[in-house]
Amino acid sequence: MALKHEFAWSASRHRGFEKCRRAHYYAYYLSWNGWLRDAPPQRVEARTQHKLTSLSAVAGSAIHRVLAQTMSEPPDRRMKEAEAIDRATRELRQAFGESRDGLWKRNLSKFTYLAEHFYEEASVATREATAEYGGRFVERIRTSLHNFFEMAELAVVRDASDEQLIFVEDPSPSGGFDHFDYKGTKIFASPDLVVRDSEGVARIYDWKTGSASRDDQFQLLTYAIQAREQWGFEPGSVRVFDVYLSEGRVEEWDVNEDAVAEAEGTIAASVAAMRELHFAADTDLGDPERFPRIPLDDPRAGACRSCRFRRLCGREG
């Protein structure tokens, strides 16, 4: 059965849409059906670049997956720190090898393709450069997972019983696509962990393996809305936490009626703006000019240097 192109929203799509409309077009429209044997070249190229990832992202995914695997087990069978670090590090090295050895040519959906290799970046140009570059992410994995197992603020997580777990992110490679219906729109949302504490409050956790972002609070508020819509927790019975694992720091954001209402207003405006540009990509390539690029003289154009679509967009130089 052929996949059908449909409209959907998520906090990450909103973030990308606000950052660059053209990249949004490449990712969710031009790349569609790029996996078909008879797909036009521009769709194939868009899909290839859409599938690119980075070693930083791979390290983050490995940490998330190991923590999801850990929390999916009964308390007495959960991984210890050393095993978690070993698993995540092996996943990082395996992904690098897949990309380096070109396994993605067999199956782009199954094997990793790093932007560092696609764009022949200096960070992976030599054995010495690769060792130094990769070592950063091995250290990030070690530090992040050590902090998870040692931070006092996360004892409530580590000690949670199966009965307290409301939601654990799917640790499989195809996970992370949980969704709910919100006012007629399909919303993709997958918190890393949701635990019911001793007071009956839903504690929502989002693991962060990089730097803090101004969008972090908004993402957690979308999870608070999900908790209300999907699990029946009103804002007064929800607490949300960003856990900056590499820093060993927890940030709790306030969840109240006003904050949730403001987030819902942002979602409504974002959905409306996206729907205005939406078209059926199954049969139509669309008009990229309806999705403008960031002007070169705009300070935001600095983001183009690290965009995975910079070759397709003509901004590789």
Contacts in CASP RR format, 6 or more apart in sequence:
PFRMAT RR
TARGET T0000
AUTHOR 0000-0000-0000
METHOD contacts of the structure
MODEL  1
MALKHEFAWSASRHRGFEKCRRAHYYAYYLSWNGWLRDAPPQRVEARTQH
KLTSLSAVAGSAIHRVLAQTMSEPPDRRMKEAEAIDRATRELRQAFGESR
DGLWKRNLSKFTYLAEHFYEEASVATREATAEYGGRFVERIRTSLHNFFE
MAELAVVRDASDEQLIFVEDPSPSGGFDHFDYKGTKIFASPDLVVRDSEG
VARIYDWKTGSASRDDQFQLLTYAIQAREQWGFEPGSVRVFDVYLSEGRV
EEWDVNEDAVAEAEGTIAASVAAMRELHFAADTDLGDPERFPRIPLDDPR
AGACRSCRFRRLCGREG
4 282 0 8 1.000
5 32 0 8 1.000
5 280 0 8 1.000
5 281 0 8 1.000
5 282 0 8 1.000
6 186 0 8 1.000
7 185 0 8 1.000
7 186 0 8 1.000
7 274 0 8 1.000
7 275 0 8 1.000
7 278 0 8 1.000
8 179 0 8 1.000
8 185 0 8 1.000
8 186 0 8 1.000
8 187 0 8 1.000
8 188 0 8 1.000
9 185 0 8 1.000
9 186 0 8 1.000
9 187 0 8 1.000
9 188 0 8 1.000
9 267 0 8 1.000
9 270 0 8 1.000
9 271 0 8 1.000
9 274 0 8 1.000
10 187 0 8 1.000
10 188 0 8 1.000
10 189 0 8 1.000
10 222 0 8 1.000
11 189 0 8 1.000
11 215 0 8 1.000
11 218 0 8 1.000
11 219 0 8 1.000
11 222 0 8 1.000
12 219 0 8 1.000
13 24 0 8 1.000
13 28 0 8 1.000
13 188 0 8 1.000
13 274 0 8 1.000
14 266 0 8 1.000
14 267 0 8 1.000
14 270 0 8 1.000
14 274 0 8 1.000
15 215 0 8 1.000
16 23 0 8 1.000
16 24 0 8 1.000
17 24 0 8 1.000
17 270 0 8 1.000
17 273 0 8 1.000
17 274 0 8 1.000
18 270 0 8 1.000
19 300 0 8 1.000
19 303 0 8 1.000
20 293 0 8 1.000
20 294 0 8 1.000
20 300 0 8 1.000
20 303 0 8 1.000
20 307 0 8 1.000
21 277 0 8 1.000
21 291 0 8 1.000
21 292 0 8 1.000
21 293 0 8 1.000
22 288 0 8 1.000
22 291 0 8 1.000
22 292 0 8 1.000
22 293 0 8 1.000
22 294 0 8 1.000
22 309 0 8 1.000
22 313 0 8 1.000
23 307 0 8 1.000
23 309 0 8 1.000
23 313 0 8 1.000
24 291 0 8 1.000
25 288 0 8 1.000
25 290 0 8 1.000
25 291 0 8 1.000
26 46 0 8 1.000
26 49 0 8 1.000
26 50 0 8 1.000
26 309 0 8 1.000
26 312 0 8 1.000
26 313 0 8 1.000
27 46 0 8 1.000
27 50 0 8 1.000
27 309 0 8 1.000
28 281 0 8 1.000
29 279 0 8 1.000
29 281 0 8 1.000
29 285 0 8 1.000
29 286 0 8 1.000
29 291 0 8 1.000
30 42 0 8 1.000
30 43 0 8 1.000
30 46 0 8 1.000
30 281 0 8 1.000
30 285 0 8 1.000
30 286 0 8 1.000
30 288 0 8 1.000
31 43 0 8 1.000
31 46 0 8 1.000
31 47 0 8 1.000
31 49 0 8 1.000
31 50 0 8 1.000
32 43 0 8 1.000
32 281 0 8 1.000
32 282 0 8 1.000
33 39 0 8 1.000
33 43 0 8 1.000
33 281 0 8 1.000
33 282 0 8 1.000
34 43 0 8 1.000
34 44 0 8 1.000
34 46 0 8 1.000
34 47 0 8 1.000
35 47 0 8 1.000
35 108 0 8 1.000
35 109 0 8 1.000
36 43 0 8 1.000
39 47 0 8 1.000
40 285 0 8 1.000
42 285 0 8 1.000
43 285 0 8 1.000
45 312 0 8 1.000
46 309 0 8 1.000
46 312 0 8 1.000
47 108 0 8 1.000
48 108 0 8 1.000
48 113 0 8 1.000
48 118 0 8 1.000
49 118 0 8 1.000
49 308 0 8 1.000
49 309 0 8 1.000
49 311 0 8 1.000
49 312 0 8 1.000
50 308 0 8 1.000
50 309 0 8 1.000
51 104 0 8 1.000
51 108 0 8 1.000
51 109 0 8 1.000
51 113 0 8 1.000
52 113 0 8 1.000
52 114 0 8 1.000
52 115 0 8 1.000
52 118 0 8 1.000
52 308 0 8 1.000
53 61 0 8 1.000
53 112 0 8 1.000
53 113 0 8 1.000
53 114 0 8 1.000
53 115 0 8 1.000
54 114 0 8 1.000
54 115 0 8 1.000
54 116 0 8 1.000
55 92 0 8 1.000
55 95 0 8 1.000
55 96 0 8 1.000
55 114 0 8 1.000
55 116 0 8 1.000
55 133 0 8 1.000
55 134 0 8 1.000
55 137 0 8 1.000
56 137 0 8 1.000
56 210 0 8 1.000
58 91 0 8 1.000
58 92 0 8 1.000
58 95 0 8 1.000
58 96 0 8 1.000
58 112 0 8 1.000
58 114 0 8 1.000
58 137 0 8 1.000
59 88 0 8 1.000
59 92 0 8 1.000
59 137 0 8 1.000
59 140 0 8 1.000
59 141 0 8 1.000
59 209 0 8 1.000
60 140 0 8 1.000
60 141 0 8 1.000
60 144 0 8 1.000
60 209 0 8 1.000
60 210 0 8 1.000
61 91 0 8 1.000
62 87 0 8 1.000
62 88 0 8 1.000
62 89 0 8 1.000
62 91 0 8 1.000
62 92 0 8 1.000
62 95 0 8 1.000
62 141 0 8 1.000
63 88 0 8 1.000
63 140 0 8 1.000
63 141 0 8 1.000
63 144 0 8 1.000
63 145 0 8 1.000
63 207 0 8 1.000
63 209 0 8 1.000
63 245 0 8 1.000
64 169 0 8 1.000
64 192 0 8 1.000
64 207 0 8 1.000
64 209 0 8 1.000
65 88 0 8 1.000
65 91 0 8 1.000
65 171 0 8 1.000
66 79 0 8 1.000
66 84 0 8 1.000
66 87 0 8 1.000
66 88 0 8 1.000
66 91 0 8 1.000
66 145 0 8 1.000
66 171 0 8 1.000
67 84 0 8 1.000
67 145 0 8 1.000
67 148 0 8 1.000
67 192 0 8 1.000
67 193 0 8 1.000
67 207 0 8 1.000
68 168 0 8 1.000
68 169 0 8 1.000
68 170 0 8 1.000
68 171 0 8 1.000
68 192 0 8 1.000
68 193 0 8 1.000
69 79 0 8 1.000
69 87 0 8 1.000
69 171 0 8 1.000
70 78 0 8 1.000
70 79 0 8 1.000
70 84 0 8 1.000
71 78 0 8 1.000
71 157 0 8 1.000
71 160 0 8 1.000
71 165 0 8 1.000
71 168 0 8 1.000
71 193 0 8 1.000
72 168 0 8 1.000
72 171 0 8 1.000
73 79 0 8 1.000
74 162 0 8 1.000
75 159 0 8 1.000
75 160 0 8 1.000
75 161 0 8 1.000
75 162 0 8 1.000
78 158 0 8 1.000
79 87 0 8 1.000
80 149 0 8 1.000
81 145 0 8 1.000
81 146 0 8 1.000
81 149 0 8 1.000
81 150 0 8 1.000
84 145 0 8 1.000
84 148 0 8 1.000
84 149 0 8 1.000
85 141 0 8 1.000
85 142 0 8 1.000
85 145 0 8 1.000
85 146 0 8 1.000
88 141 0 8 1.000
88 145 0 8 1.000
89 138 0 8 1.000
89 141 0 8 1.000
89 142 0 8 1.000
92 134 0 8 1.000
92 137 0 8 1.000
92 138 0 8 1.000
92 141 0 8 1.000
95 112 0 8 1.000
95 114 0 8 1.000
96 112 0 8 1.000
96 114 0 8 1.000
96 134 0 8 1.000
97 103 0 8 1.000
97 112 0 8 1.000
98 104 0 8 1.000
98 111 0 8 1.000
98 112 0 8 1.000
98 113 0 8 1.000
99 111 0 8 1.000
99 112 0 8 1.000
99 113 0 8 1.000
99 114 0 8 1.000
99 116 0 8 1.000
99 117 0 8 1.000
100 117 0 8 1.000
100 124 0 8 1.000
102 111 0 8 1.000
102 113 0 8 1.000
103 111 0 8 1.000
103 112 0 8 1.000
104 111 0 8 1.000
104 112 0 8 1.000
104 113 0 8 1.000
114 124 0 8 1.000
115 121 0 8 1.000
115 308 0 8 1.000
116 123 0 8 1.000
116 124 0 8 1.000
116 133 0 8 1.000
117 124 0 8 1.000
118 308 0 8 1.000
118 311 0 8 1.000
119 310 0 8 1.000
119 311 0 8 1.000
119 316 0 8 1.000
122 129 0 8 1.000
123 129 0 8 1.000
123 130 0 8 1.000
123 133 0 8 1.000
124 130 0 8 1.000
124 133 0 8 1.000
140 209 0 8 1.000
140 210 0 8 1.000
140 246 0 8 1.000
143 245 0 8 1.000
143 246 0 8 1.000
144 207 0 8 1.000
144 209 0 8 1.000
144 245 0 8 1.000
144 246 0 8 1.000
145 245 0 8 1.000
147 245 0 8 1.000
147 246 0 8 1.000
147 247 0 8 1.000
147 248 0 8 1.000
148 154 0 8 1.000
148 158 0 8 1.000
148 207 0 8 1.000
148 243 0 8 1.000
148 245 0 8 1.000
149 158 0 8 1.000
151 243 0 8 1.000
151 248 0 8 1.000
151 250 0 8 1.000
153 243 0 8 1.000
153 250 0 8 1.000
154 243 0 8 1.000
154 250 0 8 1.000
156 195 0 8 1.000
156 197 0 8 1.000
156 203 0 8 1.000
157 193 0 8 1.000
157 195 0 8 1.000
157 205 0 8 1.000
160 195 0 8 1.000
164 195 0 8 1.000
164 196 0 8 1.000
164 197 0 8 1.000
165 193 0 8 1.000
165 194 0 8 1.000
165 195 0 8 1.000
165 196 0 8 1.000
166 194 0 8 1.000
166 195 0 8 1.000
166 196 0 8 1.000
166 202 0 8 1.000
166 231 0 8 1.000
167 178 0 8 1.000
167 191 0 8 1.000
167 193 0 8 1.000
167 194 0 8 1.000
167 231 0 8 1.000
168 193 0 8 1.000
168 194 0 8 1.000
169 175 0 8 1.000
169 176 0 8 1.000
169 190 0 8 1.000
169 191 0 8 1.000
169 192 0 8 1.000
169 193 0 8 1.000
170 176 0 8 1.000
170 177 0 8 1.000
170 178 0 8 1.000
170 190 0 8 1.000
175 190 0 8 1.000
176 188 0 8 1.000
176 190 0 8 1.000
177 188 0 8 1.000
177 190 0 8 1.000
178 188 0 8 1.000
178 189 0 8 1.000
178 190 0 8 1.000
179 186 0 8 1.000
179 187 0 8 1.000
179 188 0 8 1.000
179 189 0 8 1.000
180 187 0 8 1.000
180 189 0 8 1.000
180 226 0 8 1.000
180 229 0 8 1.000
180 230 0 8 1.000
181 187 0 8 1.000
181 229 0 8 1.000
182 225 0 8 1.000
182 229 0 8 1.000
182 267 0 8 1.000
183 268 0 8 1.000
185 271 0 8 1.000
187 222 0 8 1.000
187 226 0 8 1.000
187 267 0 8 1.000
189 222 0 8 1.000
189 223 0 8 1.000
189 226 0 8 1.000
191 204 0 8 1.000
191 205 0 8 1.000
191 206 0 8 1.000
191 223 0 8 1.000
191 226 0 8 1.000
192 205 0 8 1.000
192 206 0 8 1.000
192 207 0 8 1.000
193 204 0 8 1.000
193 205 0 8 1.000
193 207 0 8 1.000
194 202 0 8 1.000
194 203 0 8 1.000
194 204 0 8 1.000
194 205 0 8 1.000
194 223 0 8 1.000
194 227 0 8 1.000
194 231 0 8 1.000
195 202 0 8 1.000
195 203 0 8 1.000
195 205 0 8 1.000
196 202 0 8 1.000
196 203 0 8 1.000
197 203 0 8 1.000
200 237 0 8 1.000
201 237 0 8 1.000
201 238 0 8 1.000
201 239 0 8 1.000
202 227 0 8 1.000
202 231 0 8 1.000
202 233 0 8 1.000
202 237 0 8 1.000
202 238 0 8 1.000
202 239 0 8 1.000
203 239 0 8 1.000
203 240 0 8 1.000
203 241 0 8 1.000
204 220 0 8 1.000
204 223 0 8 1.000
204 224 0 8 1.000
204 227 0 8 1.000
204 238 0 8 1.000
204 239 0 8 1.000
204 240 0 8 1.000
204 241 0 8 1.000
205 241 0 8 1.000
205 243 0 8 1.000
206 216 0 8 1.000
206 219 0 8 1.000
206 220 0 8 1.000
206 223 0 8 1.000
206 240 0 8 1.000
206 241 0 8 1.000
206 242 0 8 1.000
206 243 0 8 1.000
207 243 0 8 1.000
207 245 0 8 1.000
208 216 0 8 1.000
208 242 0 8 1.000
208 243 0 8 1.000
208 244 0 8 1.000
208 245 0 8 1.000
208 246 0 8 1.000
209 245 0 8 1.000
209 246 0 8 1.000
210 244 0 8 1.000
210 246 0 8 1.000
212 242 0 8 1.000
212 244 0 8 1.000
212 251 0 8 1.000
216 242 0 8 1.000
216 251 0 8 1.000
216 253 0 8 1.000
217 242 0 8 1.000
217 253 0 8 1.000
218 263 0 8 1.000
218 266 0 8 1.000
220 240 0 8 1.000
220 241 0 8 1.000
220 242 0 8 1.000
220 253 0 8 1.000
221 240 0 8 1.000
221 253 0 8 1.000
221 255 0 8 1.000
221 259 0 8 1.000
221 260 0 8 1.000
221 262 0 8 1.000
221 263 0 8 1.000
222 263 0 8 1.000
222 267 0 8 1.000
223 240 0 8 1.000
224 235 0 8 1.000
224 238 0 8 1.000
224 240 0 8 1.000
224 255 0 8 1.000
224 260 0 8 1.000
224 263 0 8 1.000
225 260 0 8 1.000
225 263 0 8 1.000
225 264 0 8 1.000
225 267 0 8 1.000
227 233 0 8 1.000
227 238 0 8 1.000
228 234 0 8 1.000
228 235 0 8 1.000
228 238 0 8 1.000
228 260 0 8 1.000
235 255 0 8 1.000
235 256 0 8 1.000
235 257 0 8 1.000
235 259 0 8 1.000
235 260 0 8 1.000
236 255 0 8 1.000
236 256 0 8 1.000
238 255 0 8 1.000
239 252 0 8 1.000
239 255 0 8 1.000
240 252 0 8 1.000
240 253 0 8 1.000
240 255 0 8 1.000
241 250 0 8 1.000
241 251 0 8 1.000
241 252 0 8 1.000
241 253 0 8 1.000
242 250 0 8 1.000
242 251 0 8 1.000
242 253 0 8 1.000
243 249 0 8 1.000
243 250 0 8 1.000
243 251 0 8 1.000
244 250 0 8 1.000
244 251 0 8 1.000
253 259 0 8 1.000
277 290 0 8 1.000
277 291 0 8 1.000
279 286 0 8 1.000
293 313 0 8 1.000
293 315 0 8 1.000
294 300 0 8 1.000
294 301 0 8 1.000
294 303 0 8 1.000
294 304 0 8 1.000
295 301 0 8 1.000
304 310 0 8 1.000
304 313 0 8 1.000
304 315 0 8 1.000
307 313 0 8 1.000
307 315 0 8 1.000
310 316 0 8 1.000
310 317 0 8 1.000
END
